[in-house]
Amino acid sequence: MDVSELSSSALRAAKEAGADHAEAYVTSTRSISVYIDDSRVKSVEEKHDTGLAMRVIKGGRVGQSSSSISSLRQLEGCVQSAVRAASLLPRDEVFKGFAWPAKEQVRVRNRDPAIGSLSPSELSEMAMQLIGAATEGKGVKVPNGVLRAADLESAVANTNELLARREASLVHLMATAMTDGVSPGEGVGSFESPSLKSLDAGALGASIRRKAMDASKAKAFKGRTTLHAIIPPHELAEMLQGSVSFALSAENVNRRRSPLAGKLDKPVTSRLLTITDDPSDKRGMLSSPYDDEGVPTRKKVLVKEGVLKAFLYDLYNSHLSSTAPTGNGLRRSAIEAVGNYQLPVGIAPVCLVVKPGGKGLEAMASQMDEGLVVEKVASADVHPITGDFGLEVRLGHLVKGGEVKSAVKHCLLSGNMFKALGQVVEVGSDSTVSRNLILPSVMFEGFELIGSD
């Protein structure tokens, strides 16, 4: 049976088990993953996975369960588990029911037919192209990497006669290159897209080789200084995910842990920043007409020229806030298609887009009197509530008088993300997809670079 038929079967089983209301979220996935280890393809894994996430309401109590599904018996067992869970819980005074049918507001289809017919050997060949380009010549190896392509279908149906389907695909690549020697340099590259068409594995391999070679020649930074810093898209995406996405969640607003709570229609960033959630963008890894509760998605301006305009809501938090859901109740992942039914509904942007500016990276760097162009940090972690961060720079380029002077590493770039968003000097034009974000490099002022004495 396909995902629609499975969801209908789950709803019938829920009514027979005594549920007052029910919601069935079903996914069916084919995923191929190629794993790289020590400059070779170590393993190739093909997975076919069908699963169900069930939510039921019985007597005002909400129960949930999830399971992989290979037979109707397993489906019925998952449904019965959700009903039993509801009987063990107190009444939920907030949740008022599941989504009602509504017309889609955006039209986007981001399924690549080529991925559905892709063979494991074809994907392995792409991984070998990356390895070949990264290790060309001598002195560089690829210690690890993963290349994944997945084709998936999902359906969410409920007893309000809602049925919303999603068909999508994803390509995720992450690989590391490292030079030989006592002080090896590291180069990391990634690629994310709903389509294989724009993947150039050889070019990405050459890129991580160049980064590793540059990092091997970089010197440890000494001293301490305050300067401008350009943060590239992939590192910036992780920083925004841990701060801005967290703060825009209505759950965190309702729990009074969002730094943006109470700031609607007030300036919260530089006027240079406009941030939208745009589920209609075909580049988006999660873009679709409906979220994973069956609520229609729509394009929403979240920050307009620095002013906070909206928060993101799932069904539960819209009930709690007495407002409409925004289509941001998600289970899906941007890098893994298998097992999404095991994830709880959480609030997240479908496709967070930072509006690009008009200057490239070189033009932005030429504006800096003293600055750092970051290429790689160890981990771009930001404290979600305070916004504080201290990033270990694995590779950066010091700029003096608008010219790159030297490559540095083994230093700490520190600051506060929420303060930094008000200190944006320039927004780049090099927009890149990273997980569920599409964003360019951004130049900030007032960061502190700390090295050894």
Stockholm file with secondary structure:
# STOCKHOLM 1.0

chainA/1-453         MDVSELSSSALRAAKEAGADHAEAYVTSTRSISVYIDDSRVKSVEEKHDTGLAMRVIKGGRVGQSSSSISSLRQLEGCVQSAVRAASLLPRDEVFKGFAWPAKEQVRVRNRDPAIGSLSPSELSEMAMQLIGAATEGKGVKVPNGVLRAADLESAVANTNELLARREASLVHLMATAMTDGVSPGEGVGSFESPSLKSLDAGALGASIRRKAMDASKAKAFKGRTTLHAIIPPHELAEMLQGSVSFALSAENVNRRRSPLAGKLDKPVTSRLLTITDDPSDKRGMLSSPYDDEGVPTRKKVLVKEGVLKAFLYDLYNSHLSSTAPTGNGLRRSAIEAVGNYQLPVGIAPVCLVVKPGGKGLEAMASQMDEGLVVEKVASADVHPITGDFGLEVRLGHLVKGGEVKSAVKHCLLSGNMFKALGQVVEVGSDSTVSRNLILPSVMFEGFELIGSD
#=GR chainA/1-453 SS CCHHHHHHHHHHHHHHTTCSEEEEEEEEEEEEEEEEETTEEEEEEEEEEEEEEEEEEETTEEEEEEEECSSHHHHHHHHHHHHHHHHTSCCCSSCCCCCCCCCCSCCCCBCCHHHHTCCHHHHHHHHHHHHHHHTSSSSEEEEEEEEEEEEEEEEEEETTSCEEEEEEEEEEEEEEEEECSSSCCEEEEEEEESCSTTCCHHHHHHHHHHHHHHHHHCEECBSEEEEEEEECHHHHHHHHIIIIIHHHBHHHHHTTCCTTTTCTTSBCSCTTCCEEECTTCTTCSSCCSBCTTSCBCCCEEEEETTEECCCBCCHHHHHHHTSCCCSCEECCCSSCCTTGGGSCCEECCSSEEECCCSBCHHHHHTTCSEEEEEEEESCCCCCTTTCEEEEEEEEEEEEETTEEEEEEESEEEEEEHHHHTTCEEEEBSCCEEETTEEECCEEEEEEEEECBC
#=GC SS_cons         CCHHHHHHHHHHHHHHTTCSEEEEEEEEEEEEEEEEETTEEEEEEEEEEEEEEEEEEETTEEEEEEEECSSHHHHHHHHHHHHHHHHTSCCCSSCCCCCCCCCCSCCCCBCCHHHHTCCHHHHHHHHHHHHHHHTSSSSEEEEEEEEEEEEEEEEEEETTSCEEEEEEEEEEEEEEEEECSSSCCEEEEEEEESCSTTCCHHHHHHHHHHHHHHHHHCEECBSEEEEEEEECHHHHHHHHIIIIIHHHBHHHHHTTCCTTTTCTTSBCSCTTCCEEECTTCTTCSSCCSBCTTSCBCCCEEEEETTEECCCBCCHHHHHHHTSCCCSCEECCCSSCCTTGGGSCCEECCSSEEECCCSBCHHHHHTTCSEEEEEEEESCCCCCTTTCEEEEEEEEEEEEETTEEEEEEESEEEEEEHHHHTTCEEEEBSCCEEETTEEECCEEEEEEEEECBC
//
